Amino acid sequence: MFFAENIKFLRKRRKKSQADLADQLEITRTTLAGYEKSVQPPFKVLVKFAEYFNVSIDALIRYKLQELSEFQLSQIEDGFDIDVTGKKLRLLTISVNQDGDENIEMVPLKAQAGYTNSYGDLEFIESLPKFSLPFLPKDKTYRTFQIEGDSMLPIPEGSWVTASYIQNWETIKDGTPCIIVTQEDGIVFKMIYKQLEKNQTLLLVSTNRNYKPYELPIGKVVEMWKFETYNGFEIE
């Protein structure tokens, strides 16, 4: 919850004193000072702040606005409340083994259409095949996706790519191979280059140069997973 520091940041961004802003919002200066010190406002006051600063309530509460770029801030203030960080994503649905350790769920090609619609459904996730890789650090969440096609050679078609969940997309370095999950375009495995400030897209690049790079709007992405390892085993 970043409401307190966000309203203080936005007030200063607009070069308003506490007295000026309090007057425009029809609250007392003391009340505003309390909100800026983390006093929780009622919902109708949240609405007032959101309308005044022209941002959504969600952005006002959940983003740490002062850490966003000027472009991202302008997009939010212009009403384009698109999640460009990944932090707005729902809690990841996982399954655990009898010892309480996270499983690595496997998403075969035949299950990928179902995954793009049911990635948040615990029953669906628990129905997927599972395995473990003891050598992987336990401080990350992993999932394994079977890849289609030869666009990411030398990793061959049909391989199983194990990747770690990326919570904050801004931490991804350009050129990182990732599994990208979208509801409309399915699941793809590509190297990604961020173009968020340019046009809010990711540039998806194949290692096989027979495939041309293409842009994917960030608003279509629901999950991103960073490549860790791969293998070619088969499952029934």
N, C-alpha and C positions, 0 to 999 in steps of 0.2 A: 504494500500500500504506500504510494508515493504522493498522496494528495497534499499533505502539508508543504513539502518542499516544492511541489509543482506549482501550487498557487503563488508561493513566494517568488519562484523563478519567473512565472508568467507576468506577475505584477511588475517586477523589475524590468522585464523584457519590454513592457509597454510604458516604462518610465512613470509608473504611478506610485504615489505614496500610499501608506495604509489608509490615511484619512480620505484620499481621493477615491480609492477603490471601495472602501466601506460605504461611502456616500452613494456611489453609483449602484451598489448592490442593495442599498437600503438596509444595512446592518450597522452596528456600532463598530468603532475602531477597535475597542476592547475585544469584541466578538471575533473580528477578523484576526487580531493578534493571537487569539486562542487557537483558531483554525491553523494558523501558520506554525503553531507549536504542538500540532498533532491532536488537538481536540476534534473528535469525530462530529461532523455536521449532520443534520437531518437530511433526508433525501431531497427535499424541496430546495435546500440550500445548494446541494451538489448540482442540481439542475441549473440554478442561477449562475454558478461559476462556469459550468460547461457552456451555457448560452453566451455568457459575457466574453469568454476567451475563444469561443467558436471551436471547441474541441469536444469530442465525445466524452461521456462520463467514464467509459472504459479506459480511454487514453489518459484521462486526468488522474485516474487511480492506479493503473497498472504499469504505465511507462515511467521511467525516470527521464523526464523530458530534457533535462539539462545535459544528458549524455548523448542525445541524438544529434545528428548533423543538422545544419541549417536547412538543407533540402528536406530531410525527414520532418522537421518541425513545420516547414511551410506546407508540406503535403497534408499533415494533420490539421493545421489551421485552415486549409482550403477545403476540408471536409473529406479528404481521401484517407480514411482511417484504415489503411492497409497495414497488416503486420509485416514490417520489414526486418524484424529482428528474430522472429521465431519464438519470442518469449510469451506470446499470446496463446500458444498452442495448449490444447487440453492435456491433462495429465496422461502420460503414456500408460496404456494397458499392458500389463505383463503377467506372466505366470511364474510360479516358484515350485521347486521340488520339495520333497518331504523334509529336507533339512533347512528349508526356508531360503535357499539360494535361488537367484533368478535363473530361469531356463533361457536357452537360446532357441527361440522359435524359428522354424524353417518355413519359408514361403515359396513353395514350388510354383512353376509357371501356371499350372491348372488352378491354383488357389489365388492368383494375383488379382483377378477381377473381383473376387469376393473380398480380398484384403482392402482394396481401395474404397469399398463401401462399408466395411465392418472392422476397420482397424481399432476402433474404440470399444468393440464388443468383446467382453471378457470370455463369453462362451465360444466365440469364433477363435479368439487367440488361443484358448486352451485346447481347441480341436486340432491345432497345427502340430506337425511332428516337432520333436524337441531333441536337443543334444547339449553337450557341454564341451568347452575347450579349456582345460585346466590352466593352460599357459597364459590366458588372457587376464589382464588386471581385473579385479572384482569391483573397482570403483566406477565402472561404466555399465550401461545397458546395451546388450547386443541383440541383433537379429540377423538371420541369414536368408538371402534372397537368391533364387535361381535366375540367372540372366539368360536373355534370349538374344540371338544374333552374334555377329563377330565385330561389333563396332568398338570393342575395348580390348583388342588384341594387345599383348599376347595371352590375355585371359580368354580361354576358348568358350564357345557357345555351350550353354548347358551347365556351366560351372556354378558353384554355390559361393556367393560373396558374403562374407561375414563383416558386418559394419556396426559401428557404435553410434548410439543416438546423439544427435546434436540438438541441444536445447536452445542455444543462442547462435543463430545463423551468422551474426556479425563476427564470430570468432573464426570462421572458416577462411583459410588462406586461398587465394586464387590458384587454380590448377589442382585443387584437391579432388581426387576421385570420390564420388558420392553416389549413393542410392537416393533418388528423388521420388517421392510418392505424391501423386496428384490424383484427384478423383476423376477428372476428365480425360487425362492423357495416360493414365496408368502408372507403371513403375519403370523407371529408366536408370541406367548406370552410366554416368558420364563424369568428366572433369568439369568443374564449375568455375565460372568467373563472375564475380558480382558486378552488376551494373545498376545498383540500387539508386545511386544519386543521378545517374544519367536518365534512366527510364523505368526504374523499378522492375527490372528483369534480371534473370540469370542467363548467362551465355553458357550453353551446354556443348561441350567439345568432346569428340571421340578420339581415341588414340589411333584408330584406323582412319587414315586421311581420305579414304573413299567416301566417308560420311561427312557432310558439311555441318559446321556448327549451326545452332539455331537458338533463338531466344525463347525463354519461358517466363511469363509474367509471375512475379513473386506471389501475387494473390492466389494463384492456383495451387501453390505448394502446401501440403498438409504435414509432411514429415520429410526430414533429411537425415541420412545416416552416413557417417564417414567410413570409407573403406579401411579395413584392418587386415584381412587375409582372405584367401579363397582356396577351395579344393574341388575335386571332380568326382566325389563319391556319388553313388546313386541310391535313391530310396524308392520304395514301392508306393 
